[in-house]
Amino acid sequence: MKDKRDGKNSVTARLMLLFVCTLLFVAPTYAQDIAGPAPDFSLKSRSGDNLKLSEFRGEVVMLNFWASWCGPCRQEMPLLEALYKRYQPMGFTLLGVNVEENPEAALAMLEDIPVSFPILFDNENRVSELYDLITMPTTVLIDRDGNKRYLHRSFVPGMEKDYERQIKTLIRE
């Protein structure tokens, strides 16, 4: 009988390997238009509540997959906070999805880089698999009808301008 931890460790090892490969080969950062319904999920939040993606139907949602060991994630976090504060009153929400098995490192990072948007913990990488996570960070923008619209893999400074343009487009629809 296979131990459940073997699968979880395998997923975590695969995510770490993909991140290292991204760094080694300097995979190009890119954004792409995507389509189709965003897979629904429920995850425990930093506040202890379970949040379900479908509860945010009617809002523009940004899913940002991140980890405390990811340098670009740390760089991006304050910029995401600024976007959240600016557009949240207009029907925008941001869900930060931490992909680490153990939340302690993520919580410590959030002490250094505080954010007000909801942080969710995908410690078994189930949601990461639903969204075909292959690099860190990964950001998915979802329209008010619950459809995936934009996908960003990785982060480089200036990319927040693309995020803002796409958020505005989706808010206006």
HURA-V408206 format. One line per field, one symbol per residue. ss: DSSP state (a for helix, b for strand, c for the rest). psi: psi as a letter, one per 40 degrees, with the letter a starting at -180 (. if undefined). burial: # if it has 16 or more other ideal C-beta (glycine too) atoms within 10 Angstrom, else .. A space follows every 50 residues. Layout:
# HURA-V408206
ss: ???
psi: ???
burial: ???
This chain:
# HURA-V408206
ss: cccaaaaaaaaaaaaaaaaaaaaaaccccbbbbcccbccccbbbbccccb bbaaaacccbbbbbbbccccaaaaaaaaaaaaaaaaaaaacbbbbbbbcc cccaaaaaaaaacccccbbbbccccaaaaacccccccbbbbbccccbbbb bbbcccccaaaaaaaaaaaaaac
psi: hhhdddddddddddddddddddddeghihiiihiiihhhiihihideeih hhdeeeheihhhhhhiidehddddddddddddddddedeefhihhhhhei dheddddddeddgiieihhihgeefdddddefheiiihhhhhidefhhdi hhhahihddddddddddddddd.
burial: ..........##..#...#..#........#......#..#.#..#.... #.#..#..##########.#.###.##.###.##..#....######### #.#..#..##....#.#########.##..#.############.#.### #####...##..#..##..#...
